[in-house]
Amino acid sequence: MLFGKKKEITPEIYSEDTCQSCSEKTKRHYEEGDYVYGSGLQCKKCMSSNTVVTAIYGEYPEEDTRAKA
């Protein structure tokens, strides 16, 4: 299809939690209600509840893993 409409590829949205106790960073899928400097999930390394969301960002899938139309 020469002049067909291209499919829009939506990025995967992630949140990054940083533990305030051990500085461990954890990447996870974004959840409704996440915001930067909001409370994060429990740290898996030191089991502390003192984590903060430090980043929210999107990543596009790799070129070779995209579905070919």
Z-matrix of the N, CA and C atoms (Angstrom, degrees):
N
C 1 1.451
C 2 1.529 1 107.55
N 3 1.299 2 116.68 1 112.97
C 4 1.452 3 121.09 2 -174.32
C 5 1.522 4 114.11 3 -74.13
N 6 1.314 5 117.10 4 -47.89
C 7 1.452 6 119.76 5 -175.41
C 8 1.524 7 111.59 6 -114.04
N 9 1.303 8 116.41 7 29.25
C 10 1.455 9 121.02 8 -179.11
C 11 1.520 10 111.99 9 -70.85
N 12 1.279 11 114.49 10 161.18
C 13 1.456 12 121.23 11 178.91
C 14 1.533 13 108.96 12 -75.69
N 15 1.312 14 116.37 13 129.79
C 16 1.461 15 120.46 14 179.00
C 17 1.527 16 109.66 15 -76.03
N 18 1.322 17 114.86 16 144.72
C 19 1.458 18 119.30 17 174.84
C 20 1.526 19 108.47 18 -77.46
N 21 1.321 20 115.18 19 137.15
C 22 1.459 21 118.80 20 175.33
C 23 1.512 22 108.43 21 -80.76
N 24 1.302 23 115.66 22 132.63
C 25 1.456 24 121.04 23 178.17
C 26 1.522 25 107.56 24 -100.92
N 27 1.312 26 115.90 25 120.13
C 28 1.455 27 119.69 26 -178.52
C 29 1.524 28 109.96 27 -91.26
N 30 1.314 29 116.87 28 140.75
C 31 1.463 30 119.94 29 179.87
C 32 1.527 31 111.10 30 -77.21
N 33 1.323 32 115.90 31 155.61
C 34 1.461 33 121.84 32 170.64
C 35 1.526 34 106.26 33 -80.43
N 36 1.329 35 117.57 34 133.22
C 37 1.458 36 121.36 35 -178.50
C 38 1.525 37 109.14 36 -99.67
N 39 1.327 38 116.10 37 131.22
C 40 1.458 39 122.39 38 -178.42
C 41 1.528 40 111.05 39 -124.56
N 42 1.324 41 115.28 40 153.39
C 43 1.460 42 122.94 41 170.65
C 44 1.521 43 106.70 42 -115.48
N 45 1.318 44 116.64 43 145.35
C 46 1.462 45 120.91 44 176.32
C 47 1.523 46 108.54 45 -116.80
N 48 1.334 47 116.20 46 120.94
C 49 1.459 48 122.60 47 178.11
C 50 1.520 49 108.87 48 -98.46
N 51 1.324 50 116.77 49 139.01
C 52 1.459 51 121.98 50 174.90
C 53 1.516 52 108.73 51 -121.57
N 54 1.333 53 116.17 52 128.09
C 55 1.459 54 121.80 53 179.71
C 56 1.526 55 108.83 54 -77.13
N 57 1.309 56 117.19 55 130.70
C 58 1.453 57 121.45 56 179.33
C 59 1.528 58 111.82 57 -78.14
N 60 1.338 59 117.52 58 -15.85
C 61 1.465 60 121.54 59 -179.50
C 62 1.525 61 112.35 60 -88.33
N 63 1.351 62 117.38 61 -49.15
C 64 1.467 63 120.29 62 -173.92
C 65 1.532 64 113.23 63 -115.99
N 66 1.321 65 118.53 64 -0.86
C 67 1.479 66 125.05 65 178.71
C 68 1.529 67 113.99 66 67.62
N 69 1.326 68 118.29 67 14.29
C 70 1.468 69 122.27 68 176.36
C 71 1.534 70 109.15 69 -66.41
N 72 1.346 71 116.37 70 134.99
C 73 1.462 72 121.45 71 177.00
C 74 1.516 73 108.77 72 -107.42
N 75 1.336 74 116.08 73 134.94
C 76 1.452 75 121.76 74 -178.83
C 77 1.523 76 109.66 75 -128.23
N 78 1.340 77 116.02 76 126.87
C 79 1.470 78 122.17 77 176.87
C 80 1.520 79 107.76 78 -95.36
N 81 1.330 80 116.81 79 132.42
C 82 1.464 81 121.34 80 179.29
C 83 1.520 82 108.96 81 -145.81
N 84 1.329 83 115.95 82 164.42
C 85 1.460 84 120.00 83 176.52
C 86 1.528 85 109.67 84 -66.48
N 87 1.313 86 115.13 85 140.74
C 88 1.456 87 122.15 86 178.19
C 89 1.520 88 110.22 87 -59.92
N 90 1.321 89 116.02 88 139.77
C 91 1.458 90 121.86 89 174.67
C 92 1.525 91 108.80 90 -118.66
N 93 1.309 92 116.69 91 143.91
C 94 1.461 93 121.99 92 177.63
C 95 1.528 94 108.97 93 -51.80
N 96 1.327 95 117.28 94 129.08
C 97 1.456 96 121.76 95 179.90
C 98 1.524 97 114.02 96 99.57
N 99 1.342 98 117.99 97 -10.00
C 100 1.466 99 120.02 98 175.77
C 101 1.519 100 109.43 99 -66.25
N 102 1.318 101 116.56 100 141.99
C 103 1.458 102 121.45 101 172.79
C 104 1.522 103 108.84 102 -152.07
N 105 1.330 104 116.45 103 152.64
C 106 1.457 105 121.66 104 -177.59
C 107 1.523 106 109.38 105 -62.72
N 108 1.314 107 116.02 106 134.18
C 109 1.464 108 127.39 107 -176.28
C 110 1.517 109 112.81 108 72.92
N 111 1.324 110 117.36 109 11.02
C 112 1.462 111 121.60 110 172.83
C 113 1.520 112 109.37 111 -85.05
N 114 1.311 113 116.89 112 170.46
C 115 1.465 114 121.65 113 179.26
C 116 1.520 115 110.38 114 -67.62
N 117 1.329 116 115.73 115 137.62
C 118 1.449 117 121.69 116 178.35
C 119 1.518 118 110.55 117 -101.22
N 120 1.335 119 115.35 118 -167.87
C 121 1.460 120 121.29 119 178.74
C 122 1.525 121 110.05 120 -84.98
N 123 1.314 122 116.52 121 171.41
C 124 1.458 123 121.37 122 179.00
C 125 1.530 124 110.04 123 -65.22
N 126 1.334 125 116.35 124 138.73
C 127 1.464 126 122.05 125 179.12
C 128 1.525 127 109.39 126 -68.20
N 129 1.343 128 116.32 127 131.23
C 130 1.467 129 121.00 128 -179.43
C 131 1.526 130 111.79 129 -80.86
N 132 1.327 131 117.36 130 -18.76
C 133 1.460 132 120.77 131 -178.49
C 134 1.531 133 111.61 132 -82.89
N 135 1.351 134 116.61 133 -51.86
C 136 1.472 135 119.37 134 -175.44
C 137 1.524 136 113.25 135 -112.12
N 138 1.344 137 116.83 136 0.98
C 139 1.463 138 124.01 137 178.22
C 140 1.532 139 114.00 138 64.68
N 141 1.330 140 117.38 139 18.08
C 142 1.461 141 121.90 140 178.25
C 143 1.530 142 109.73 141 -76.59
N 144 1.314 143 116.09 142 148.17
C 145 1.472 144 121.16 143 175.63
C 146 1.522 145 110.81 144 -93.69
N 147 1.313 146 116.12 145 3.17
C 148 1.453 147 122.22 146 -174.34
C 149 1.531 148 110.82 147 -92.63
N 150 1.342 149 116.35 148 65.95
C 151 1.458 150 121.23 149 177.70
C 152 1.520 151 110.41 150 -116.34
N 153 1.326 152 115.74 151 153.88
C 154 1.458 153 122.65 152 -177.53
C 155 1.523 154 108.77 153 -131.10
N 156 1.329 155 117.44 154 139.28
C 157 1.463 156 121.66 155 173.53
C 158 1.529 157 106.83 156 -73.24
N 159 1.337 158 116.65 157 116.30
C 160 1.467 159 120.23 158 -177.14
C 161 1.522 160 113.69 159 -104.40
N 162 1.334 161 117.67 160 -12.57
C 163 1.467 162 120.20 161 179.43
C 164 1.525 163 109.97 162 -158.67
N 165 1.313 164 115.13 163 146.31
C 166 1.467 165 122.88 164 171.51
C 167 1.524 166 105.45 165 -132.74
N 168 1.338 167 116.39 166 124.64
C 169 1.454 168 119.62 167 -174.38
C 170 1.525 169 110.80 168 -152.38
N 171 1.328 170 115.54 169 165.19
C 172 1.456 171 121.37 170 178.32
C 173 1.512 172 110.60 171 -113.98
N 174 1.329 173 115.88 172 147.62
C 175 1.460 174 122.02 173 175.28
C 176 1.523 175 108.14 174 -129.11
N 177 1.333 176 115.61 175 132.12
C 178 1.456 177 119.98 176 175.75
C 179 1.518 178 108.97 177 -81.60
N 180 1.329 179 117.44 178 147.78
C 181 1.468 180 119.83 179 177.84
C 182 1.530 181 110.51 180 -62.83
N 183 1.320 182 115.39 181 155.31
C 184 1.472 183 120.81 182 178.29
C 185 1.530 184 109.30 183 -60.18
N 186 1.310 185 117.23 184 150.15
C 187 1.466 186 123.09 185 -177.59
C 188 1.521 187 111.92 186 -57.05
N 189 1.334 188 118.63 187 -41.72
C 190 1.461 189 120.83 188 -175.63
C 191 1.533 190 113.12 189 -79.24
N 192 1.356 191 118.31 190 -14.31
C 193 1.467 192 119.71 191 178.96
C 194 1.527 193 112.03 192 -95.67
N 195 1.328 194 117.40 193 -4.08
C 196 1.471 195 120.32 194 177.66
C 197 1.518 196 109.40 195 -70.45
N 198 1.303 197 115.37 196 145.37
C 199 1.482 198 120.06 197 178.27
C 200 1.518 199 108.95 198 -73.15
N 201 1.298 200 116.22 199 132.55
C 202 1.463 201 121.47 200 178.27
C 203 1.530 202 108.75 201 -84.49
N 204 1.324 203 115.65 202 132.14
C 205 1.467 204 119.95 203 -178.44
C 206 1.505 205 111.45 204 -90.50
